[in-house]
Amino acid sequence: MSETRFAESHEWVRLDGDVAVVGISDHAQSALGDVVFVDLPEVGREVTAGEAVAVVESVKAASDIYAPISGTVAAVNEALVDNPALVNSGAMGEGWFFTITPKDTSEIGKLMDAEAYAKHAEEAH
Protein backbone atom coordinates (compact mmCIF):
# COMPACT_ATOMS: atom_id res chain seq x y z
CA MET A 1 0.00 0.00 0.00
CA SER A 2 1.28 3.44 -0.84
CA GLU A 3 1.67 6.59 1.18
CA THR A 4 -1.40 8.18 2.74
CA ARG A 5 -2.18 11.68 1.44
CA PHE A 6 -4.65 14.20 2.87
CA ALA A 7 -7.10 16.77 1.50
CA GLU A 8 -7.62 20.14 3.19
CA SER A 9 -11.17 18.96 3.99
CA HIS A 10 -9.68 16.19 6.22
CA GLU A 11 -10.19 13.15 3.96
CA TRP A 12 -7.30 10.76 3.48
CA VAL A 13 -6.56 8.67 0.40
CA ARG A 14 -4.21 5.74 -0.05
CA LEU A 15 -3.60 3.89 -3.32
CA ASP A 16 -4.07 0.12 -2.93
CA GLY A 17 -3.40 -1.54 -6.26
CA ASP A 18 -5.83 -0.11 -8.84
CA VAL A 19 -8.10 1.61 -6.34
CA ALA A 20 -7.74 4.48 -3.90
CA VAL A 21 -9.12 3.91 -0.41
CA VAL A 22 -10.78 7.00 1.15
CA GLY A 23 -11.60 7.84 4.76
CA ILE A 24 -11.47 10.73 7.19
CA SER A 25 -8.49 11.62 9.31
CA ASP A 26 -8.14 10.82 12.96
CA HIS A 27 -8.22 14.58 13.58
CA ALA A 28 -11.59 14.83 11.78
CA GLN A 29 -13.21 11.93 13.63
CA SER A 30 -11.99 13.37 16.92
CA ALA A 31 -13.52 16.76 16.09
CA LEU A 32 -16.81 15.11 15.10
CA GLY A 33 -17.22 13.09 18.27
CA ASP A 34 -19.17 9.84 18.38
CA VAL A 35 -20.23 8.87 14.84
CA VAL A 36 -23.81 7.56 14.76
CA PHE A 37 -24.63 7.33 11.03
CA VAL A 38 -22.82 7.20 7.69
CA ASP A 39 -24.46 7.76 4.28
CA LEU A 40 -22.22 6.17 1.64
CA PRO A 41 -22.15 6.89 -2.12
CA GLU A 42 -23.50 4.50 -4.77
CA VAL A 43 -20.99 2.11 -6.32
CA GLY A 44 -20.39 3.16 -9.93
CA ARG A 45 -20.94 6.87 -9.25
CA GLU A 46 -18.56 9.18 -11.10
CA VAL A 47 -17.05 11.71 -8.70
CA THR A 48 -14.94 14.82 -9.11
CA ALA A 49 -12.24 15.91 -6.67
CA GLY A 50 -13.81 18.22 -4.11
CA GLU A 51 -17.36 16.93 -4.67
CA ALA A 52 -19.44 15.96 -1.61
CA VAL A 53 -20.02 12.21 -1.98
CA ALA A 54 -20.92 10.91 1.49
CA VAL A 55 -22.24 12.17 4.81
CA VAL A 56 -21.13 11.34 8.33
CA GLU A 57 -23.34 12.19 11.28
CA SER A 58 -22.16 12.40 14.86
CA VAL A 59 -23.79 13.37 18.11
CA LYS A 60 -22.47 16.90 17.41
CA ALA A 61 -23.09 17.51 13.70
CA ALA A 62 -23.50 16.17 10.18
CA SER A 63 -20.58 16.67 7.81
CA ASP A 64 -20.04 16.07 4.12
CA ILE A 65 -17.25 13.77 3.03
CA TYR A 66 -15.58 15.00 -0.15
CA ALA A 67 -13.86 13.01 -2.88
CA PRO A 68 -10.14 13.80 -2.57
CA ILE A 69 -9.60 12.69 -6.19
CA SER A 70 -11.71 12.19 -9.32
CA GLY A 71 -12.84 8.77 -10.49
CA THR A 72 -15.50 6.11 -10.05
CA VAL A 73 -16.71 4.76 -6.71
CA ALA A 74 -15.59 1.12 -6.79
CA ALA A 75 -16.76 -0.10 -3.37
CA VAL A 76 -18.18 1.15 -0.09
CA ASN A 77 -17.44 -0.01 3.45
CA GLU A 78 -20.71 -1.79 4.27
CA ALA A 79 -19.45 -2.43 7.81
CA LEU A 80 -20.05 1.28 8.55
CA VAL A 81 -23.79 0.89 7.94
CA ASP A 82 -24.18 -1.45 10.93
CA ASN A 83 -21.29 -0.07 12.95
CA PRO A 84 -20.63 3.64 12.21
CA ALA A 85 -18.45 3.83 15.35
CA LEU A 86 -15.70 2.11 13.30
CA VAL A 87 -14.96 5.63 12.06
CA ASN A 88 -14.03 6.61 15.63
CA SER A 89 -12.12 3.46 16.53
CA GLY A 90 -10.26 3.07 13.23
CA ALA A 91 -10.44 6.27 11.19
CA MET A 92 -7.19 5.53 9.37
CA GLY A 93 -7.93 1.81 8.91
CA GLU A 94 -11.10 -0.25 9.21
CA GLY A 95 -13.22 2.92 9.35
CA TRP A 96 -12.58 3.76 5.66
CA PHE A 97 -15.60 5.03 3.68
CA PHE A 98 -15.23 4.04 0.01
CA THR A 99 -12.78 3.23 -2.74
CA ILE A 100 -12.36 5.12 -6.00
CA THR A 101 -10.95 3.86 -9.27
CA PRO A 102 -8.88 6.98 -10.03
CA LYS A 103 -9.31 8.89 -13.27
CA ASP A 104 -5.76 10.23 -12.85
CA THR A 105 -3.53 8.89 -10.06
CA SER A 106 -1.31 12.00 -10.27
CA GLU A 107 -4.10 13.86 -8.38
CA ILE A 108 -3.06 11.93 -5.26
CA GLY A 109 0.42 13.45 -5.38
CA LYS A 110 -1.09 16.95 -5.26
CA LEU A 111 -2.59 16.28 -1.82
CA MET A 112 -0.76 16.91 1.48
CA ASP A 113 1.60 14.38 3.02
CA ALA A 114 1.19 13.45 6.69
CA GLU A 115 3.58 16.17 7.89
CA ALA A 116 1.87 18.96 5.90
CA TYR A 117 -1.55 17.70 6.99
CA ALA A 118 -0.56 17.67 10.67
CA LYS A 119 0.45 21.31 10.35
CA HIS A 120 -2.80 22.13 8.50
CA ALA A 121 -4.92 20.38 11.16
CA GLU A 122 -3.11 22.21 13.94
CA GLU A 123 -3.67 25.57 12.25
CA ALA A 124 -7.36 24.77 11.76
CA HIS A 125 -7.90 24.93 15.53
N, C-alpha and C positions, 0 to 999 in steps of 0.2 A: 504494500500500500504506500502511496506517495505522501508527500508532505501535506499537512493540513493548512489551508489558507482561509482567511476571514474577510467577510464583507463589513463595511461600515455599519450596516444594519444588524450586526451580531450573528449572522449565519456563518457556519463553517462549511467547507467543501473539501473533500478528499477524493482523489482519483483512485478507483479500485478496478483495475483492468479497463474495460470499455465504458464503465459508468462512473459517475461522480456521486458520492454519497453526501447528503446535505442534512445538517442539523442546526441547532442553535448552541451558542457558546455557553460554557459554564457560567460566565458572567451574566449572560442574558437570563438563564433559568433562575439564577440566584435573585436577580432583580424582579423577576415575575412572581416568585413565591411558589406555593404549591399548585402545580398544574392539575387541572380537573377535567379538561376536555381538549381534544385535538381534532381539527377538521383538515383532513388530508386531501391533496389534489387527485384528480382522476388520472389513472395510468393512461398514457398515450397523449396527454395534453401537451401541446407545444407551449413552451414558456420562454420569456425574454428576460435577460438579466435585469434585476430591479423590479420585476413584476411581483405583486402579491399573489402567492399561490396556495398558501395554507393559513390556518388560524390556530393559535394556541390560546386557551383560556385558563386563567389562574384564579385563585381566590381574590386577587387584587384587580386584574384587568384582562382584557382580550387584546391580543397583539397579532398583527399580520406577520407571516413568515414570507420572506422574499426570495426569489430565485437568485442565487449569487452568480449564476451563469445561464446562458441560453441553451435550449435543447428540448428534449422530449422526456417527460416523466416516464421512467422505466418501471418503477416499483414504488410502493409505499410501505411503511412499517406498520403492518396491521396490528402488531402487539400494542401500539399506542392507543388503539381504539378501546381495548379492554383495560389497559393499564397506563393511562396518561402520565402517571407519576414516574414512569421510566425516564421521562425528560429530566426530572429533578435528580434521580439517582444515577443516571448515566448519560448526561447531555452530550458528551464527546464520544460516546460509544453506542450502547444498546438503545439509547433514546433518540437515534437518528429519525428523521422525518420521511424522506423520500430519496430516490436516486434519479439522476438525470443522465440520459445519453447526450453528451455534449455536442453542440453544433460546431464549436471551435474550442479545443482544449487550451488554446493559448489564453483564453479569458481567465482561466484559473491563475495563471502567473501574474495577472494584473491586480489580484487581490492581495491583502496584507498577509505577511507571515506572522507567526505567533508573537514575535517580539514587537512588531509594529502594532499588532492588534492589542496587546497588553497595554501599550502606551495609550492607544486610542480609547480603550475601555476606562482607563484611569482618568483620562481627561474628560470623559463623558459624565463623570460624577460631579 
